[in-house]
Amino acid sequence: MKSQETPFEGGPMDGRVLPVLLGMTGHPPKTYRIPVPDPAGGPPTVLVYRRVPRGQSRRLGLSQGWKYVYDPTGRGDGGGPKWPWRRSGDTNG
């Protein structure tokens, strides 16, 4: 499988660059979840990062890759389709 060095911004992973596995389309996943174990032995805390474009080239406007930005809400539903028959906050498909 192919991986890509992807930078992380915000939250506890700020400034780190990790290899992220790419999907069949050649893009990293839209959300990246990192479980952090609880020192007291309780359930792990999950850090959620959303994929955003890293930047665009000046001449052609092409994407220069991806980066992950910390999502403090922890939901990670940043850019999904907004269906008219769903209520806001409804998580059942």
Beta strands, then each sheet from edge to edge (+ up, - down):
strand 1: 3-9
strand 2: 17-21
strand 3: 31-36
strand 4: 45-53
strand 5: 66-70
sheet 1: 2+ 1- 5- 4+ 3-
end
